[in-house]
């Protein structure tokens, strides 16, 4: 017999890894011990050399489903061991060898075994909302520190009863060392005013069933719940939540219920049932027979709907009792962060909810629901939050760095030792509450990962709160241009080390020339970039006011679009559009553009989407960022169309797409009676053709044949599919973010990737 020390790194705490190690060692007849140490697992194993090698192999290949094993190392000189007591799980230790960054387990939705127990009248956890085991339940939302043990989670206030303690200590039990384990005798309890347990649940069910709105304390924060089939209830939720148009997510009981509401293919099914249980954006079914399946108000009439399956026992109990789809949306007002504290929720949601279904387990970290969609064969992450964050992503990084994100869809990333921790979606840094949520998230992520960044990478825009915060810190700061961060995020996720063509399409970001960018073709690597192409610029009358009013953006294009050799559309083409606008506002905008008063120029793809949506009469004013583009994509659907006229010219050393011929063609064809849907489709096809031409010009001049797509415009399925199709036809390698959000939620990861690459140069 010999003895070897072993160390396992990766996501190996909070995922049932120690029980797995215990079972594996016991099956192989090995002795020794295992423990959580700092952020990894280590121990000692003794027995025949061949069995020890098999043990190490199984740790890599047979790990629990929620584990992510990054490395297994055996060390030691094979000395004769002094064992004779079998294999044991030892108490955790905060120390250990090395200073590697620690990896964190995300929350996991209720597993099949726990769901069976939840519905089994003979089980002692029958109908217990907080049921969990080593394969499921809260993790990131309850962890206060590592190593991951109950005493360092918000479950520490719930001492185990005798039966739970026996399960926790039994190597053969599914709850062996399951830190959040609990039961009705010793765990958290539901509350509704002065009601507890089943009575509290019944009160919530009654409220929702009668058309009311309930604030429910979920895994990562409060959620607002109402009947998704009740138009009046959904409309009232919109009014109270101040969310007039943005679609709501809808929770359904199971895959069968999802398939009644939407088209669910193989990849969509895999996404819906993944342990993270994200909201999945799906093509909506309008009716089942003569009966509408959802209240139109739930999805704002759009052809796609965000569906997700229950994440906890509590959600299952609600859906089982009500037997209908439920709107389950973030518990907040407007753009505020999701409420997590009970007192905070009672204050901020009092005007929204008719009652609160809460419980006494504190939420340590704020995690909204993750959102994904399937585009062709690719799963795109729209929002990385509960169930996905803060799991580590690969990144070529040695020195500890932080990317502090942008302004919209804010996230923060901490990176060191070959991996990056992309924190959960915070929201838009538009006010004090979201800013404070950012600081709390950043500090907690630092504490848990053990990463103390030496460099803060930030956006150069001086108006961003994240930039202002970074500039006030006593650390080395590194500005990273917004669109470089977008395409660098894509490249880093896919392990691209050399040069590539970056296509960055989004709303707005500050360019290195001091103007606003958003339709960019870059030749880049992770250290830097060169701009080789762009969209033509147009003024944004009123700055941010134009972003909120697509009709103003359209006027900016019509009245002051960049002159690139083609005259602007004739007045008679624009008259149907200008005639429906308020004459006073029209006169004001004309004067602003003519005198260049508060009219910053932008080469933005997102603002061009706004322009076309306004010209087609789809949207003159938005209530949420990207609304006009969403409506334009919805109008296009799968419609066949002929592309609009377009023109790419050489200007100031760059290839420039001049949108003027496209807008003139759009207006003329609309005057000729071409349907809005066909013209919306034509615009998407035109942008795809433009992208292919701009990339082709860059490649012809020596750019690489790998193309990385980034920016929020690529959440648009029609645009992404058409762009990829054309670039593939040119024989190019085309990459788009999968685990990293393609929009501004991925900016912090891109910033960290750029900072890491620059530091590696020395």
Helices and strands as residue ranges (DSSP letters): E 2-11, H 17-27, E 31-37, E 40-47, H 49-61, E 68-75, E 87-89, H 112-118, G 150-152, G 154-157, H 162-169, E 190-192, E 195-196, H 197-209, E 214-217, E 222-227, H 231-241, E 249-252, H 255-261, H 266-273, E 279-283, E 287-288, E 291-292, H 296-299, E 304-309, H 313-322, E 326-330, H 342-348, E 355-359, E 371-375, E 378-383, E 392-394, E 401-403, E 413-416, E 419-422, H 432-449, E 455-458, H 465-471, E 476-479, H 482-493, E 500-510, E 516-524, E 529-535, E 538-541, H 544-548, H 550-560, H 571-578, H 583-595, E 599-604, H 605-615, H 627-636, E 647-651, E 654-658, H 660-671, H 676-700, E 706-710, G 712-715, H 717-729, E 733-736, G 744-746, H 747-760
